[in-house]
Amino acid sequence: MPHSGPRSEAERSDLLAGAVGAIIASEPITENMIATAGNLKVIARSGVGYDSVDLQAATKHQVAVCSTPGVNHHAVAELALGLMLSMARQIHRVIPEVAAGNWPRAAGTELRGKTLGIIGYGPSGQALAALGLALGMQVVVHTSHPQPPVSAVSFQDLQATAQAADYLSLHSRPTGAGPLVDALLLSQMKPSAVLINTARGSLVDESALLEAVNNGVIAGAALDVINEEPLPASHPLRGQERILVFSHLAGQTLEARQRAGMMAAESVIAVLEGRKPVHQVNQPSPKPTTQWSQL
């Protein structure tokens, strides 16, 4: 039976003991874990991000780190669209109300004609832009790489994108310079705007977001990623009427998992066979190759 729930560092370390290769999800891989796994040559992350792995420690201990970009961008874009629809039509509120015996009839809003702001224009940002255009939305994008050009997409700076958006969806990596969405950026958004985050929890100042929503600076938010996962029971984001929190589900489709697993396995096999994997994110000196058996 697959493991359910977070493992302790000791449990994760035991799993790596004696391993030459590891395929991991989002659980942290620390320097101590890497240092004590003397046979480890490669860590393959079954996802796009790899910030859960101590990359500096992996490089120091000659362990290759790989990711699986491009496997879940349609899944991420579809969930981002789903979060927008839920916020627009209050789907997440109606379902439990009807289940409780009520019959709510509150009016929602349509996505057509609204402005979709996208921060980050990698595969998932591009996929969401296509979905937004198909629904008749205006699409405004902030990115440092405005490629490929799309005539229907307007590329703007960060402030202009935030100011224009009815829905502001995050699809960028952390900058390392603190949260991208802070109190200042939130103050520049429309009071009717909704923030969508399926990228990284660290992109958003959660305290500033909570204050902005409660004070009517923006209308609400839908978050699939947060700074501390799993979300503690006492976390202030729980139970908020206008903040919808999901449990990091954007890439969790059967199709995306299959693609990620295959790509991660191919990376592990490449390293163990002395070849360079396609999506290696660090450059350690290779460990001496040892014999291994293919199961």
C-alpha positions as CSV (number, residue, x, y, z in Angstrom):
1,M,0.0,0.0,0.0
2,P,1.4,3.5,-0.9
3,H,2.6,5.5,2.1
4,S,0.1,8.1,3.3
5,G,1.1,11.3,5.1
6,P,4.5,12.9,5.7
7,R,7.6,10.9,6.8
8,S,10.1,12.0,9.4
9,E,13.6,12.8,8.3
10,A,14.8,9.6,9.9
11,E,12.3,7.6,7.9
12,R,13.3,9.3,4.7
13,S,17.0,8.8,5.5
14,D,16.4,5.0,6.0
15,L,14.8,4.8,2.6
16,L,17.9,6.3,1.0
17,A,20.3,4.1,2.9
18,G,22.1,1.8,0.4
19,A,20.2,3.3,-2.6
20,V,22.1,4.2,-5.7
21,G,19.1,6.1,-7.2
22,A,16.0,7.7,-5.8
23,I,12.7,8.9,-7.4
24,I,11.1,11.4,-5.0
25,A,7.9,13.5,-4.8
26,S,7.9,16.7,-2.7
27,E,9.3,15.5,0.6
28,P,12.4,17.3,1.7
29,I,15.8,15.8,1.0
30,T,18.3,17.3,3.4
31,E,22.1,17.5,3.5
32,N,22.3,15.0,6.3
33,M,20.2,12.5,4.3
34,I,22.4,12.9,1.3
35,A,25.6,12.8,3.3
36,T,24.6,9.5,4.9
37,A,23.5,7.9,1.7
38,G,27.0,6.9,0.6
39,N,26.0,5.0,-2.5
40,L,23.5,7.6,-3.9
41,K,24.3,8.8,-7.4
42,V,21.0,10.4,-8.6
43,I,17.9,11.9,-7.2
44,A,15.0,12.3,-9.7
45,R,12.2,14.6,-8.7
46,S,8.8,13.5,-10.2
47,G,7.8,17.1,-10.8
48,V,8.9,20.4,-12.2
49,G,10.3,22.0,-9.1
50,Y,13.3,20.7,-7.1
51,D,13.5,23.2,-4.2
52,S,12.7,20.4,-1.7
53,V,16.2,19.0,-2.5
54,D,19.3,20.5,-0.9
55,L,20.9,21.2,-4.3
56,Q,24.2,22.5,-2.9
57,A,24.6,19.4,-0.7
58,A,23.8,17.1,-3.6
59,T,26.4,18.7,-5.8
60,K,28.9,18.6,-2.9
61,H,28.3,14.8,-2.5
62,Q,28.4,14.2,-6.2
63,V,24.8,13.4,-6.6
64,A,23.0,14.3,-9.8
65,V,19.6,16.0,-9.3
66,C,17.0,15.8,-12.1
67,S,13.5,17.1,-12.6
68,T,10.6,16.3,-14.9
69,P,9.6,19.5,-16.6
70,G,6.8,19.6,-19.1
71,V,4.9,16.6,-17.7
72,N,2.1,18.3,-15.9
73,H,1.6,21.7,-17.5
74,H,-1.9,20.8,-18.9
75,A,-2.9,19.4,-15.5
76,V,-1.7,22.6,-13.7
77,A,-3.5,24.9,-16.2
78,E,-6.7,22.9,-15.9
79,L,-6.7,23.1,-12.1
80,A,-6.0,26.9,-12.3
81,L,-9.0,27.2,-14.6
82,G,-11.1,25.1,-12.2
83,L,-10.1,27.3,-9.3
84,M,-11.2,30.4,-11.3
85,L,-14.5,28.8,-12.1
86,S,-15.1,27.8,-8.5
87,M,-14.4,31.3,-7.3
88,A,-16.6,32.8,-10.1
89,R,-19.6,30.5,-9.5
90,Q,-19.0,29.7,-5.8
91,I,-19.0,26.0,-6.6
92,H,-17.0,25.1,-3.5
93,R,-19.8,26.8,-1.3
94,V,-22.8,25.5,-3.2
95,I,-21.9,21.8,-3.0
96,P,-21.8,21.5,0.9
97,E,-24.8,23.8,1.2
98,V,-26.9,21.5,-1.0
99,A,-25.5,18.4,0.8
100,A,-26.7,20.0,4.1
101,G,-30.2,20.4,2.8
102,N,-30.1,24.0,1.6
103,W,-30.7,25.4,-1.9
104,P,-28.5,28.4,-2.5
105,R,-29.2,30.6,-5.5
106,A,-26.6,33.3,-5.3
107,A,-25.5,34.9,-8.6
108,G,-22.0,34.2,-9.8
109,T,-19.9,35.9,-12.5
110,E,-18.8,34.8,-15.9
111,L,-15.2,34.4,-17.1
112,R,-15.9,35.5,-20.6
113,G,-15.0,39.2,-21.0
114,K,-12.8,39.2,-17.9
115,T,-9.1,39.8,-17.9
116,L,-6.8,36.9,-17.0
117,G,-3.4,38.0,-15.7
118,I,-0.6,35.4,-15.8
119,I,2.7,35.8,-14.1
120,G,5.2,33.5,-15.7
121,Y,4.9,32.2,-19.2
122,G,6.4,28.7,-19.2
123,P,4.5,25.6,-20.3
124,S,1.7,25.9,-17.7
125,G,1.3,29.7,-18.2
126,Q,1.1,29.2,-21.9
127,A,-1.5,26.4,-21.5
128,L,-3.6,28.5,-19.2
129,A,-3.4,31.5,-21.6
130,A,-4.8,29.2,-24.4
131,L,-7.7,28.1,-22.1
132,G,-8.4,31.7,-21.2
133,L,-8.5,32.8,-24.8
134,A,-10.8,29.9,-25.7
135,L,-13.2,31.1,-23.0
136,G,-13.2,34.7,-24.4
137,M,-11.0,36.2,-21.8
138,Q,-8.5,39.0,-22.3
139,V,-5.0,37.7,-21.5
140,V,-2.3,39.8,-20.0
141,V,1.1,38.3,-19.2
142,H,4.2,39.3,-17.3
143,T,7.3,37.4,-18.1
144,S,11.0,37.9,-18.8
145,H,10.7,35.6,-21.8
146,P,7.7,36.7,-24.0
147,Q,8.0,33.7,-26.3
148,P,6.3,32.3,-28.3
149,P,4.6,35.5,-29.4
150,V,0.8,35.3,-29.5
151,S,-1.0,38.2,-31.1
152,A,-4.0,37.8,-28.7
153,V,-1.8,38.0,-25.6
154,S,-0.6,41.3,-24.3
155,F,2.8,41.3,-22.5
156,Q,3.1,43.9,-19.8
157,D,5.2,44.7,-16.7
158,L,4.3,43.2,-13.3
159,Q,2.4,46.2,-12.1
160,A,0.4,46.6,-15.2
161,T,-0.5,42.9,-15.2
162,A,-1.6,43.1,-11.6
163,Q,-3.7,46.2,-12.2
164,A,-5.5,44.8,-15.3
165,A,-6.3,41.3,-13.9
166,D,-9.7,40.1,-12.7
167,Y,-7.9,36.8,-12.1
168,L,-4.2,36.9,-11.4
169,S,-2.6,33.4,-11.8
170,L,0.9,32.6,-10.8
171,H,3.1,30.3,-12.9
172,S,6.6,31.5,-12.1
173,R,9.5,30.2,-10.0
174,P,10.6,31.9,-6.8
175,T,13.0,34.7,-7.4
176,G,14.9,34.3,-4.1
177,A,14.2,38.0,-3.3
178,G,11.2,37.4,-1.1
179,P,7.5,37.0,-2.1
180,L,6.5,38.2,-5.5
181,V,2.9,38.9,-4.3
182,D,3.4,41.2,-1.4
183,A,1.3,43.9,0.2
184,L,2.3,46.5,-2.4
185,L,1.3,44.3,-5.4
186,L,-1.9,43.3,-3.7
187,S,-2.8,47.0,-3.2
188,Q,-2.4,47.5,-7.0
189,M,-5.0,44.9,-7.8
190,K,-8.7,45.5,-8.4
191,P,-11.0,45.2,-5.3
192,S,-12.9,42.6,-7.4
193,A,-9.8,40.6,-8.3
194,V,-9.0,37.0,-7.3
195,L,-5.5,35.6,-6.9
196,I,-4.8,32.0,-8.1
197,N,-1.6,30.2,-7.1
198,T,-0.7,26.8,-8.5
199,A,3.0,27.5,-8.6
200,R,5.0,27.9,-5.3
201,G,3.8,28.9,-1.9
202,S,6.8,31.1,-1.4
203,L,5.6,33.4,-4.2
204,V,2.9,34.8,-1.9
205,D,3.2,36.7,1.4
206,E,0.4,34.8,3.1
207,S,0.0,37.3,6.0
208,A,-0.4,40.2,3.5
209,L,-2.8,38.2,1.4
210,L,-5.0,37.3,4.5
211,E,-5.1,41.0,5.5
212,A,-5.8,42.1,1.9
213,V,-8.7,39.7,1.5
214,N,-10.2,40.5,5.0
215,N,-9.9,44.2,4.3
216,G,-11.5,44.1,0.9
217,V,-8.3,45.1,-1.0
218,I,-9.0,42.1,-3.3
219,A,-12.0,39.9,-3.5
220,G,-10.4,36.5,-2.7
221,A,-7.8,33.9,-3.5
222,A,-7.6,30.2,-4.4
223,L,-4.3,28.6,-3.4
224,D,-3.1,25.1,-4.3
225,V,0.3,25.7,-2.8
226,I,1.2,27.2,0.5
227,N,4.4,27.9,2.5
228,E,3.9,25.1,5.0
229,E,2.5,21.8,3.7
230,P,0.5,20.0,4.9
231,L,-1.4,23.0,6.2
232,P,-1.5,22.9,10.1
233,A,-4.9,22.5,11.6
234,S,-4.5,25.9,13.4
235,H,-3.2,27.8,10.3
236,P,-5.0,31.1,9.8
237,L,-5.7,30.3,6.2
238,R,-8.1,27.5,7.3
239,G,-11.7,28.4,7.5
240,Q,-11.5,31.6,5.5
241,E,-14.7,32.4,3.7
242,R,-13.0,34.0,0.7
243,I,-9.8,32.0,0.5
244,L,-10.0,28.6,-1.0
245,V,-7.1,26.3,-0.1
246,F,-6.4,23.0,-2.0
247,S,-3.8,20.3,-1.0
248,H,-1.2,20.7,-3.8
249,L,-3.2,18.9,-6.4
250,A,-2.3,20.8,-9.6
251,G,0.0,18.1,-11.0
252,Q,-1.9,15.2,-9.5
253,T,-3.6,13.5,-12.5
254,L,-3.1,9.9,-13.5
255,E,-1.7,11.1,-16.9
256,A,0.8,13.5,-15.4
257,R,1.9,11.0,-12.8
258,Q,2.6,8.4,-15.4
259,R,4.6,10.9,-17.6
260,A,6.5,12.1,-14.5
261,G,7.3,8.5,-13.3
262,M,8.6,7.5,-16.7
263,M,10.8,10.6,-17.2
264,A,12.2,10.3,-13.6
265,A,13.0,6.6,-14.2
266,E,14.7,7.4,-17.5
267,S,16.9,10.0,-15.7
268,V,17.9,7.5,-13.0
269,I,18.7,4.8,-15.6
270,A,20.8,7.3,-17.6
271,V,22.9,8.3,-14.6
272,L,23.5,4.7,-13.5
273,E,24.5,3.8,-17.1
274,G,27.0,6.6,-17.1
275,R,25.0,8.8,-19.5
276,K,23.9,12.4,-18.8
277,P,20.2,12.7,-18.2
278,V,18.1,15.2,-20.2
279,H,16.9,17.3,-17.3
280,Q,19.8,17.4,-14.8
281,V,19.7,20.6,-12.8
282,N,23.2,20.5,-11.2
283,Q,26.7,19.6,-12.3
284,P,28.4,17.4,-9.7
285,S,31.5,15.4,-10.5
286,P,30.3,11.9,-11.3
287,K,30.8,9.1,-8.8
288,P,32.6,6.0,-10.0
289,T,30.1,3.8,-11.8
290,T,29.2,0.5,-10.1
291,Q,27.4,-2.5,-11.4
292,W,23.6,-2.5,-11.0
293,S,20.9,-4.8,-12.2
294,Q,17.8,-3.8,-14.1
295,L,14.7,-5.4,-12.6
